[in-house]
Every structure is written in C-alpha cells, then in structure tokens.
Amino acid sequence: MNFSLTPHISPAVFSVSDLNYNAKLLLEQAMSLLWVRGEISNLRCYRSGHWYFSLKDAHAQVRCIMFHHKNQYLDWQPTDGSQVEVRALVTLYESRGDFQLNVETIRRAGLGELYEAYEQLKTRLGKAGLFDPANKKPLPSFPKQVGVITSPDTAALHDILVILKHRMPVLPVIIYPASVQGENAAREIVTSIQIASKRAECDILILCRGGGSIEDLSAFNEEIVARAIANCPIPIITGIGHETDFTIADFTADIRAPTPTGAAQLACPDRKELLHHLTVRYHHIQRVMQHHIERRMQHIDTQAHRLLHPGKHIHHQFTYLQHLHDKLVYIWSHQIEKAYWKWGKLNHRISSASPNTTRLIEQQSDLALRLSRAISCRINTLESNLQNQKTQLTHLNPQSVLARGYSITYAKNNTIICNSKQVGINDNIQIIFAEGWCNAEVVKKP
C-alpha cells in the first residue's frame, strides 16, 4: 500500500494544536479504513464500555481504542495475547499527539482466509446445483421416526428432544452421534449421514449444533458434508448455531431452521394443533351432514304429503263414477221426457189435421217400438258400463282384498302398520279379516 504524500512547505509557523489537527486530517484522508493484524496486549475495559489496548508484532506496536457502541456487537471476548485482525481508522489523538487506531471491528486472525474459502466453496457448490430449490426434498407431513445427527453432549440435542416430546410424545427418535467441532467432526458427520441413509429407518434427519464462532462451525462448511447432505435420500433439516449463522450445510439442506429448536418444530407436527384441526373438521362435517339430513327429511315429508292412501284414492274414484252414473241417468231421463213430449206434440198435430189415422197409428206404433228398443239398448249399454265400473271398484275395494285372504293390521294408536319398524316386541296390535278381527302381541321381528 503506497501512502506517498507530497510535502507542503508553508512559511507559516504552526501551533501544536494546528499541527496535530492537520496531521490527523492528513492521516484519515490518506489511509481511511484498513485491516491490521497483530497481537493484543495491555487490554483495559473501562466502566464506560470502551476498550483500550495495544496491537503489536515482533517489531512495533500501536495504540488502539474500540468504543462501546462498536464492541457491544462482538460475539466473543478478546484477551491479552489474542492474535487478531482489526478493521480500523488510522488517526491521531490531538490532545496528546498520540498515533492510534479507532477500531471498528475485531476478528480472530485467519478468519479472513476462512471467509474467503467459505465464499469460494459456496460459489462453486452453487454452480454445481447443490443449492438448487428443485433438488430439495419435501418433508413428510407425518414422519414415523426422526433421526438426529449431533454430539450426544450438546445442549442442542436436549432442546430438540424436549421439543419433539412436547409436540409429538409417541414419535420415536434415533440419535446418530457425531462430533460437531474439531478436526474429525466433518468426517463423523458424513459417516452418520451415510449410516442413516443405509439403514433407512427415519423419515427425517435433523443435523444440528449450538452457536459458535466461524471456526467452531467450520465442520459444517466442509464440501464433503455438503455433498453427503445433497446425496442423502432422506430429507435433512439443519439447525446450526444462531439465527444469524449461515453455513454451507444450511444452503445444501432441504430446509434450514434458524436454531436447533426451530428444526425440531419443523420436523414433526404439533399434536395439539392436529387435534384442534381435526376437531374443527369434525364439527364442519357434522354441520354439513346435519344440513343434508334435514334437507332429505324435508324432501321426504314433501313427497309423503303428495302421496294418497289407496283407500282414499279408491274413494275418490268411486265418488267420480257415482257422479258420472247420476249424470247419465239424468241425461237419458231428460231425453226420454223430451222424446215423449215431441211425440205428444206430433200426435196432437196429426189428430188436429185428421190424417189417415190407421197409417199414422201404425207409424206411431212402429216409431214407439223403435224408440223403446233404442232406449232399452242404450240403457243396457249404460248398465253394462256401470256394471264394469262397479266390478272394477269391487276389485279395488279393501274388503275384496280381505276376502282373498289378506288382512289389515293396526297399531295401538289406530295407524295402519306397513313396516315392521313401526312396532316393537310385546306391542299389542289388531288384525282385521274379511269377517271379524282379533288382537295379537308381537313376539318376534326381523
């Protein structure tokens, strides 16, 4: 980095304050923010929350200050002897003319390389399609068994077991032990994933651990772990670290949960929510069925109202036939009276005109005979039709049905029994025959 400056020669004489002020401006404008690596020494943490320390290497050191509103966001506490990298503004403390660094953030030495390797691997695996949403496997709605890949000693495992037991107590859980930190952690995680895949005894796998620094989570940023997750036929949920921690394993997993607890909540449904949902659906189905039954009952009542009892139907037909009979008798009686009236009128006219009485008498006798025959024939036809109608009515008469061996059965409330469901065992019933009746008691029914 080249910070060459062109010296400015001024004839003016600077005061100490002006000198320090201009030197501060010159430093801040020329160097701005930069990363500096070194070892922390003489760290002092004041009640105000500000940190004061020196950053040194084998040949030099520089004063540093990190204000409270900056250091409060660190997730770790540096100590004397910590090898760190600081991002700081090069400046000058005007009051004493001290050259110092105003620190913005601190990270452990070497994290820069870790982040760079992390981004490179993330880009490469992304291009290879390991993060493609189309390759993500859906989670089963009701898993029969859940597997957890983590260290048996972690608090994350305890939290997951508590959540799973609370949400679904009957759900079996299989633990596949693996180190989640250290040199062998990545290989052990891969081995556990392969064992779970081979056994195929779980519907969902949870890969988890608690929070930590990027070095602590480095096993989950290994390519072999990412490829093992991608090749696993069982859906995998990751719950690694805190909500702000993102690892390569999170991007490769089928679903990423912000915490181990969140992973447990995604792995299985809550029995209370399921019971509530089932209760809501049950009441909905019950309302629908009740409404349907009421509609069908209303339809049945309407149809029953339209139906007539056979006895009433026969009575209506008999009444109608009687009306037709009376009408025919009236019409033919009127016709006969009218014919006799015409005959008397003609006879009077003939008698008045004094015609050939013998011939007229013969004609009159002949007409009277023909008229009598016609009337008799018509009356016979009507009587025959009436007899046919009467025969039909007789066949439809319930008394005729009874005469053929049938009977009518009444319940104790005088209603006709048409179905065995209308009576129960030991009920008294009345049976009507063609001649006579009797009482009976129901002793058996299908």
C-alpha positions as CSV (number, residue, x, y, z in Angstrom):
1,M,0.0,0.0,0.0
2,N,1.5,3.3,-1.1
3,F,0.8,6.3,1.1
4,S,3.2,8.7,-0.6
5,L,2.3,12.4,0.2
6,T,3.6,15.5,-1.4
7,P,5.1,17.7,1.3
8,H,3.6,21.1,1.6
9,I,6.1,23.8,2.6
10,S,4.5,26.8,4.2
11,P,6.2,29.8,5.6
12,A,3.7,30.0,8.4
13,V,4.6,28.7,11.9
14,F,2.1,26.0,13.1
15,S,0.9,25.9,16.7
16,V,0.9,22.4,18.3
17,S,-2.8,22.2,18.0
18,D,-2.8,23.1,14.4
19,L,0.0,20.7,13.7
20,N,-1.9,17.8,15.4
21,Y,-5.1,18.8,13.7
22,N,-3.6,18.8,10.2
23,A,-1.7,15.6,10.9
24,K,-5.0,13.9,11.9
25,L,-6.7,15.1,8.8
26,L,-3.8,14.0,6.6
27,L,-3.8,10.5,8.2
28,E,-7.5,10.0,8.0
29,Q,-7.8,11.2,4.4
30,A,-4.8,9.2,3.2
31,M,-5.3,5.9,4.8
32,S,-9.1,5.6,5.7
33,L,-10.3,2.2,6.9
34,L,-7.9,-0.7,6.7
35,W,-7.2,-4.2,8.2
36,V,-4.3,-4.6,10.6
37,R,-3.0,-7.9,12.0
38,G,-1.3,-8.2,15.4
39,E,-1.4,-9.4,19.0
40,I,-3.4,-7.7,21.7
41,S,-1.6,-6.5,24.8
42,N,-2.4,-4.3,27.8
43,L,-6.2,-4.7,27.2
44,R,-8.2,-2.5,29.5
45,C,-12.0,-2.5,29.7
46,Y,-13.4,0.6,31.4
47,R,-16.8,1.1,33.1
48,S,-17.9,3.2,30.2
49,G,-17.6,0.1,28.0
50,H,-14.7,1.4,25.9
51,W,-11.7,-0.8,25.3
52,Y,-8.1,0.4,25.2
53,F,-5.3,-1.9,24.1
54,S,-2.1,-2.1,22.1
55,L,-1.7,-4.1,18.9
56,K,1.8,-5.3,18.3
57,D,4.0,-7.6,16.4
58,A,7.7,-8.6,16.7
59,H,8.9,-5.2,15.6
60,A,6.3,-2.5,16.5
61,Q,3.1,-1.6,18.3
62,V,0.3,0.9,18.0
63,R,-2.3,2.2,20.4
64,C,-5.9,1.2,19.8
65,I,-9.3,2.2,21.1
66,M,-12.7,0.5,20.5
67,F,-15.7,2.4,21.7
68,H,-18.7,0.7,23.4
69,H,-21.1,1.2,20.6
70,K,-18.7,-0.9,18.4
71,N,-17.5,-3.7,20.8
72,Q,-21.0,-4.5,22.1
73,Y,-21.8,-6.4,18.8
74,L,-18.8,-8.8,19.1
75,D,-19.8,-12.4,19.9
76,W,-16.5,-13.1,21.6
77,Q,-14.2,-11.5,24.2
78,P,-10.6,-10.9,23.1
79,T,-7.9,-11.1,25.8
80,D,-4.2,-10.3,26.0
81,G,-2.2,-12.5,23.7
82,S,-5.1,-12.9,21.2
83,Q,-4.0,-12.9,17.6
84,V,-6.5,-10.7,15.8
85,E,-7.2,-8.7,12.8
86,V,-8.8,-5.3,13.3
87,R,-10.6,-3.0,10.9
88,A,-9.7,0.5,12.0
89,L,-9.4,4.1,11.0
90,V,-5.8,5.5,11.3
91,T,-5.9,8.7,13.3
92,L,-4.2,11.0,15.7
93,Y,-5.3,11.8,19.3
94,E,-4.9,15.6,19.1
95,S,-4.6,16.3,22.8
96,R,-1.5,14.3,23.3
97,G,-0.4,13.8,19.7
98,D,-0.7,10.0,20.1
99,F,-0.9,8.0,16.9
100,Q,-3.7,5.4,17.3
101,L,-6.2,3.2,15.6
102,N,-10.0,3.7,16.1
103,V,-11.2,0.1,15.8
104,E,-14.5,-0.7,14.1
105,T,-14.5,-4.5,14.5
106,I,-12.2,-7.3,15.6
107,R,-11.9,-10.9,14.3
108,R,-9.6,-13.7,15.1
109,A,-6.5,-13.9,12.9
110,G,-7.0,-16.1,10.0
111,L,-10.8,-15.5,9.7
112,G,-10.3,-13.6,6.6
113,E,-9.0,-16.7,4.9
114,L,-11.8,-18.7,6.3
115,Y,-14.4,-16.3,5.0
116,E,-12.7,-16.2,1.6
117,A,-12.6,-20.0,1.5
118,Y,-16.3,-20.1,2.6
119,E,-17.4,-17.8,-0.2
120,Q,-15.4,-19.7,-2.8
121,L,-16.9,-23.0,-1.8
122,K,-20.3,-21.5,-1.7
123,T,-20.0,-20.1,-5.2
124,R,-18.6,-23.4,-6.6
125,L,-21.2,-25.6,-5.0
126,G,-24.0,-23.2,-6.1
127,K,-22.8,-23.5,-9.7
128,A,-22.8,-27.3,-9.3
129,G,-26.5,-27.2,-8.4
130,L,-26.3,-28.3,-4.8
131,F,-28.4,-25.3,-3.6
132,D,-31.0,-25.6,-6.4
133,P,-34.5,-25.5,-4.9
134,A,-35.6,-28.0,-7.5
135,N,-33.4,-30.6,-5.8
136,K,-34.8,-30.0,-2.3
137,K,-36.8,-33.0,-1.0
138,P,-40.2,-32.2,0.7
139,L,-40.7,-33.0,4.3
140,P,-43.3,-35.7,5.2
141,S,-46.3,-34.3,6.9
142,F,-46.4,-37.2,9.5
143,P,-43.0,-38.7,10.0
144,K,-42.9,-42.2,11.6
145,Q,-39.4,-41.7,13.0
146,V,-36.9,-38.8,13.3
147,G,-33.1,-39.1,13.3
148,V,-30.8,-36.5,15.0
149,I,-27.2,-36.1,13.9
150,T,-25.2,-34.3,16.6
151,S,-23.0,-34.7,19.6
152,P,-24.7,-36.5,22.5
153,D,-23.3,-34.0,24.9
154,T,-24.7,-30.8,23.3
155,A,-27.4,-28.7,24.8
156,A,-28.9,-28.6,21.3
157,L,-29.8,-32.3,21.5
158,H,-31.5,-31.8,24.8
159,D,-33.5,-28.9,23.4
160,I,-34.6,-30.9,20.4
161,L,-35.7,-33.9,22.5
162,V,-37.7,-31.7,24.7
163,I,-39.5,-30.0,21.8
164,L,-40.2,-33.3,20.0
165,K,-41.6,-34.9,23.2
166,H,-43.8,-31.9,23.7
167,R,-45.1,-31.7,20.2
168,M,-45.4,-35.5,19.5
169,P,-44.7,-37.7,22.5
170,V,-45.2,-41.0,20.6
171,L,-42.7,-40.1,17.9
172,P,-39.5,-42.4,18.1
173,V,-36.2,-40.5,17.9
174,I,-32.9,-42.1,16.8
175,I,-29.6,-40.4,17.7
176,Y,-26.7,-40.7,15.3
177,P,-23.7,-39.5,17.3
178,A,-21.1,-37.3,15.6
179,S,-18.6,-34.7,16.7
180,V,-19.7,-31.2,15.7
181,Q,-16.4,-29.4,16.3
182,G,-12.8,-30.4,15.8
183,E,-10.6,-32.0,13.1
184,N,-12.7,-35.2,12.8
185,A,-16.1,-33.5,13.0
186,A,-16.8,-33.3,9.3
187,R,-15.9,-36.9,8.6
188,E,-18.0,-38.1,11.6
189,I,-21.0,-36.1,10.3
190,V,-20.6,-37.6,6.8
191,T,-20.4,-41.1,8.4
192,S,-23.6,-40.6,10.4
193,I,-25.5,-39.3,7.4
194,Q,-24.4,-42.4,5.4
195,I,-25.4,-44.8,8.2
196,A,-28.8,-43.1,8.4
197,S,-29.2,-43.4,4.7
198,K,-28.2,-47.0,4.6
199,R,-30.5,-48.0,7.5
200,A,-33.4,-46.1,6.1
201,E,-35.2,-46.2,9.4
202,C,-36.1,-42.5,9.6
203,D,-38.3,-40.2,7.6
204,I,-36.5,-37.0,8.5
205,L,-32.9,-36.2,9.7
206,I,-32.0,-33.2,11.9
207,L,-28.4,-32.0,11.6
208,C,-27.7,-29.6,14.5
209,R,-25.4,-27.9,17.0
210,G,-25.4,-24.8,19.2
211,G,-24.0,-21.5,18.4
212,G,-20.3,-20.7,18.0
213,S,-17.7,-18.8,16.0
214,I,-16.9,-19.4,12.4
215,E,-14.0,-21.7,13.5
216,D,-16.4,-23.7,15.7
217,L,-18.8,-24.1,12.8
218,S,-16.1,-24.9,10.2
219,A,-17.1,-28.6,10.0
220,F,-20.5,-27.6,8.5
221,N,-18.6,-25.6,5.9
222,E,-16.8,-28.6,4.5
223,E,-17.5,-29.8,1.0
224,I,-17.8,-33.5,2.0
225,V,-20.6,-32.6,4.4
226,A,-22.4,-30.6,1.8
227,R,-22.2,-33.4,-0.8
228,A,-23.3,-36.0,1.8
229,I,-26.4,-33.9,2.6
230,A,-27.1,-33.5,-1.2
231,N,-26.8,-37.3,-1.8
232,C,-28.9,-38.3,1.2
233,P,-32.2,-39.8,0.1
234,I,-33.8,-38.7,3.4
235,P,-34.9,-35.1,3.9
236,I,-32.5,-33.2,6.1
237,I,-33.3,-30.2,8.3
238,T,-30.3,-28.1,9.6
239,G,-30.4,-26.2,12.9
240,I,-26.9,-24.9,13.2
241,G,-25.9,-22.1,15.6
242,H,-27.9,-19.0,15.9
243,E,-30.4,-17.3,13.5
244,T,-27.6,-15.2,12.0
245,D,-25.3,-18.1,11.4
246,F,-25.3,-19.5,7.8
247,T,-23.2,-22.5,6.9
248,I,-22.7,-24.4,3.6
249,A,-24.7,-27.2,5.2
250,D,-27.6,-24.8,5.6
251,F,-27.7,-23.9,1.9
252,T,-27.4,-27.6,0.9
253,A,-30.1,-28.9,3.3
254,D,-33.6,-29.4,2.2
255,I,-34.8,-26.9,4.9
256,R,-32.8,-24.6,7.1
257,A,-34.1,-23.8,10.5
258,P,-32.7,-20.8,12.4
259,T,-32.0,-22.8,15.6
260,P,-32.0,-26.4,16.7
261,T,-35.3,-25.7,18.5
262,G,-36.7,-24.5,15.2
263,A,-35.5,-27.6,13.4
264,A,-37.4,-29.8,15.9
265,Q,-40.6,-27.7,15.3
266,L,-40.3,-28.2,11.6
267,A,-39.6,-32.0,11.9
268,C,-43.0,-33.0,13.3
269,P,-46.5,-31.6,13.6
270,D,-47.8,-30.4,17.0
271,R,-50.4,-32.9,18.3
272,K,-52.4,-30.1,19.9
273,E,-52.6,-28.3,16.6
274,L,-53.6,-31.6,14.9
275,L,-56.3,-32.2,17.5
276,H,-57.6,-28.7,17.0
277,H,-57.7,-29.1,13.2
278,L,-59.4,-32.5,13.5
279,T,-62.0,-31.0,15.9
280,V,-62.7,-28.2,13.5
281,R,-63.1,-30.5,10.6
282,Y,-65.3,-32.9,12.6
283,H,-67.7,-30.1,13.6
284,H,-67.7,-28.9,10.0
285,I,-68.6,-32.4,8.7
286,Q,-71.2,-32.8,11.4
287,R,-72.8,-29.5,10.3
288,V,-72.8,-30.5,6.7
289,M,-74.3,-33.9,7.4
290,Q,-77.0,-32.4,9.7
291,H,-77.9,-29.9,7.0
292,H,-78.0,-32.7,4.4
293,I,-80.2,-34.9,6.6
294,E,-82.6,-32.1,7.2
295,R,-82.9,-31.4,3.5
296,R,-83.6,-35.0,2.8
297,M,-86.1,-35.3,5.6
298,Q,-87.9,-32.2,4.2
299,H,-87.9,-33.8,0.8
300,I,-89.4,-37.0,2.2
301,D,-92.1,-35.0,4.1
302,T,-93.0,-33.2,0.9
303,Q,-93.3,-36.4,-1.1
304,A,-95.2,-38.1,1.7
305,H,-97.7,-35.2,1.7
306,R,-98.3,-35.7,-2.0
307,L,-99.0,-39.5,-1.7
308,L,-102.6,-40.7,-1.1
309,H,-103.6,-43.8,0.9
310,P,-105.1,-46.4,-1.5
311,G,-108.4,-46.3,0.4
312,K,-108.7,-42.6,-0.2
313,H,-107.8,-43.0,-3.9
314,I,-110.5,-45.7,-4.3
315,H,-113.0,-43.5,-2.6
316,H,-112.2,-40.6,-4.9
317,Q,-112.6,-42.8,-7.9
318,F,-115.9,-44.3,-6.6
319,T,-117.3,-40.8,-6.0
320,Y,-116.3,-39.7,-9.5
321,L,-118.0,-42.8,-11.0
322,Q,-121.1,-42.3,-9.0
323,H,-121.2,-38.7,-10.3
324,L,-120.9,-40.0,-13.9
325,H,-123.8,-42.5,-13.3
326,D,-126.1,-39.9,-11.9
327,K,-125.2,-37.6,-14.8
328,L,-126.0,-40.3,-17.3
329,V,-129.3,-41.2,-15.7
330,Y,-130.3,-37.6,-15.7
331,I,-129.4,-37.1,-19.3
332,W,-131.2,-40.1,-20.6
333,S,-134.3,-39.4,-18.4
334,H,-134.3,-35.9,-19.9
335,Q,-134.0,-37.3,-23.4
336,I,-136.9,-39.7,-22.8
337,E,-139.1,-37.0,-21.4
338,K,-138.2,-34.8,-24.4
339,A,-139.0,-37.5,-26.8
340,Y,-142.3,-38.2,-25.3
341,W,-143.1,-34.5,-25.3
342,K,-142.3,-34.3,-29.0
343,W,-144.3,-37.4,-29.7
344,G,-147.3,-36.0,-27.9
345,K,-146.9,-32.7,-29.8
346,L,-146.8,-34.5,-33.1
347,N,-149.7,-36.7,-32.2
348,H,-151.7,-33.6,-31.4
349,R,-150.8,-32.0,-34.7
350,I,-151.7,-35.2,-36.6
351,S,-155.0,-35.6,-34.7
352,S,-155.8,-32.0,-35.5
353,A,-155.1,-32.4,-39.2
354,S,-157.3,-35.6,-39.3
355,P,-154.9,-37.6,-41.4
356,N,-155.1,-41.3,-42.2
357,T,-155.3,-42.4,-38.7
358,T,-154.7,-46.1,-39.4
359,R,-151.4,-45.5,-41.2
360,L,-150.4,-42.9,-38.7
361,I,-151.2,-45.2,-35.9
362,E,-149.1,-47.9,-37.5
363,Q,-146.2,-45.4,-38.0
364,Q,-146.7,-44.2,-34.4
365,S,-146.6,-47.8,-33.1
366,D,-143.5,-48.5,-35.2
367,L,-141.7,-45.4,-34.0
368,A,-142.7,-46.1,-30.4
369,L,-141.4,-49.6,-30.8
370,R,-138.1,-48.4,-32.4
371,L,-137.8,-45.7,-29.8
372,S,-138.4,-48.2,-27.0
373,R,-135.8,-50.6,-28.5
374,A,-133.2,-47.8,-28.8
375,I,-133.8,-46.6,-25.3
376,S,-133.6,-50.2,-24.0
377,C,-130.4,-50.8,-26.0
378,R,-128.9,-47.5,-24.7
379,I,-129.9,-48.3,-21.1
380,N,-128.5,-51.8,-21.4
381,T,-125.2,-50.4,-22.7
382,L,-125.0,-47.9,-19.9
383,E,-125.9,-50.5,-17.3
384,S,-123.2,-52.8,-18.8
385,N,-120.7,-50.0,-18.5
386,L,-121.9,-49.2,-15.0
387,Q,-121.6,-52.9,-14.1
388,N,-118.0,-53.0,-15.4
389,Q,-117.1,-49.9,-13.4
390,K,-118.7,-51.5,-10.3
391,T,-116.7,-54.7,-10.9
392,Q,-113.5,-52.7,-11.1
393,L,-114.4,-50.8,-7.9
394,T,-115.2,-54.1,-6.2
395,H,-111.7,-55.5,-7.1
396,L,-110.2,-52.3,-5.7
397,N,-112.3,-52.4,-2.6
398,P,-110.2,-53.2,0.5
399,Q,-113.0,-55.6,1.6
400,S,-112.5,-57.6,-1.5
401,V,-108.7,-57.8,-0.8
402,L,-109.5,-59.1,2.6
403,A,-111.8,-61.7,1.2
404,R,-108.8,-63.1,-0.8
405,G,-107.0,-63.9,2.5
406,Y,-105.3,-60.6,3.2
407,S,-105.6,-58.7,6.4
408,I,-105.1,-55.1,7.7
409,T,-103.0,-54.7,10.9
410,Y,-103.4,-51.6,13.2
411,A,-101.1,-50.4,15.9
412,K,-102.4,-49.4,19.3
413,N,-102.7,-45.8,18.1
414,N,-105.1,-47.0,15.3
415,T,-102.5,-46.4,12.5
416,I,-102.1,-49.0,9.7
417,I,-98.8,-50.9,10.1
418,C,-96.9,-51.0,6.8
419,N,-93.4,-51.7,8.1
420,S,-92.1,-53.9,10.9
421,K,-90.1,-50.9,12.2
422,Q,-93.4,-49.4,13.3
423,V,-93.8,-51.9,16.1
424,G,-91.6,-53.3,18.8
425,I,-91.5,-56.6,20.7
426,N,-94.5,-57.1,23.1
427,D,-96.5,-54.4,21.3
428,N,-100.3,-55.1,21.0
429,I,-101.7,-55.0,17.5
430,Q,-105.2,-55.5,16.0
431,I,-105.7,-57.6,12.8
432,I,-108.8,-57.1,10.6
433,F,-110.0,-60.0,8.5
434,A,-112.7,-60.2,5.8
435,E,-115.0,-61.2,8.6
436,G,-114.2,-60.3,12.1
437,W,-111.0,-59.2,13.9
438,C,-108.6,-60.3,16.6
439,N,-105.9,-58.8,18.9
440,A,-102.3,-60.1,18.8
441,E,-98.9,-59.4,20.5
442,V,-95.6,-59.0,18.7
443,V,-93.2,-61.7,19.9
444,K,-90.6,-61.7,17.2
445,K,-89.5,-59.4,14.4
446,P,-86.6,-59.4,11.9
